[in-house]
Amino acid sequence: MSKTRRALGVFDKVLGFIEEPFTYLGIILVLMLVGVAFSRYFLKYPTPFEEEVSLLLNLWMVCLGMSIALRTGDHINTPILYDKIVARKRIGRIYRVLIYLVSIGFSALMLYFIYLKFPILTKGRTEYMRFPYAVYYSGLIIAFSFMILRYTIKIVVTLTGETQ
């Protein structure tokens, strides 16, 4: 096993360790919404905080889910075009690297715009739970940073010809 493969494996495991707790957010979100519905319709006690918490959980779940889906290979692709191009070794590599570079560029552009707007977006707090808005929008920063790291790993693996 080469040094590159070992380093990528360690880096991938570190990112996976950070992402792992966020895979349970969907279960927490569903349980919370069922509890809120029960509380509202059967106990006649509405919970005003549920919208804020569900938005927070959903945002973090979707954002970090992007990176998890990329790691596991579950992202959407176009199989008709992809299968025909990737079947050829050299053109397939160029195609994959080009797609990865476009994805890195998009993620970097999103990070740039979030960075520009972050002071404006993070002023204030939510209405009921008084969460700072930075808690919501920092999920975007982490998610796009992870995407850049994941696509960089994919580029290195593709160019070195090693399997991940």
CORWODA-V566689 format. One record per helix or strand of 2 or more residues. SS is the DSSP state (alpha for helix, beta for strand). FROM is the first residue (numbers start at 1). TO is the last residue. Records with the same first field share a line. If there is no record, write none. Layout:
SS: FROM-TO  FROM-TO
//
This chain:
alpha: 3-41  50-72  79-86  89-121  133-160
//
